[in-house]
Amino acid sequence: MNKIADAVRQFQDGCACSQAVLSVYAESLGISKQTALRIASGFGGGMRMGESCGALTGAFMAIGLRYAADNCSIPEGRAEVCARVLEFAERWRNRNGSILCRELLGCDISTPDGVKKAQELNLFKTTCVKLVKDAVTILEDMETEKGKNAPEKGQS
C-alpha cells in the first residue's frame, strides 16, 4: 500500500492526523511505528488547541527525522531542516490557505462546541482526511523532487 493510502487508513482507524502522517515514515527514518505513534500523539487537532494542524506537524517531525543532524550545534543540519519545513509550509498554504487547524476546519475543536460542529459537518471524515493526504503528498513530492541527492537519515 502506498504511504498516502496507508496514512489515510491509519487516520480512519483512529490515529490522530499527526500520528497517521509520521508513522508511515517511521521505519525508513530509524524509529518504530509504535515510537512514532507515541511521539506524535499530542499533536492532533492542532495540539488539541486548534493551532498548527496535526497533519502538518506530523510532516514537520518526519522532516526533522530525515534531515536534522545528530548534533544540534551543527548549523548546516538545522538550516537544512528549517529550509525544508519552510518549503513544506509554503506548499501547504498554497493548497490549503492556512496552517491553523481552526482555520482549516472553520471551527475551533479545542472547545466542546467546536468539536460538536466538526462532527455535525463530518469534518473529521472529509476535511481531515484531505489534510492527511495533502501532508503525505507534499512530503512525497518533495522527496521525489530532491531525488537521489537527498541525504540519508541524520546526515546533512
URDALIN-V572257 format. One line per field, one symbol per residue. ss: DSSP state (@ for helix, = for strand, . for the rest). phi: phi as a letter, one per 20 degrees, with the letter a starting at -180 (. if undefined). psi: psi as a letter, one per 30 degrees, with the letter a starting at -180 (. if undefined). Layout:
ss = ???
phi = ???
psi = ???
This chain:
ss = ..@@@@@@@@@@....@@@@@@@...@@@...@@@@@@@@...@@@@@@@.=.@@@@@@@@@@@@@@.......@@@@@@@@@@@@@@@@@@@@@@...=@@@@@......@@@@@@@@@......@@@@@@@@@@@@@@@@@@@@@@@.......
phi = .fffffffffffepffgfffffffdgffdncfgfffffgefedfmmmmcmeggfffffffffffffdfffdfeegffffffgfffffgffffffecnbdegfffembdfedgffffffffemffedffffffgfffffgffffffflfefffgmdb
psi = kleeeeeeeeefgflleeeeeefffdefgglleeeeeeeffgflhhhgggbkkeeeeeeeeeeeeefklfjffjeeeeeeeeeeeeeeeeeeeeefflfkeeeefgljgfleeeeeeeeegheffdeeeeeeeeeeeeeeeeeeefbffkllkgl.
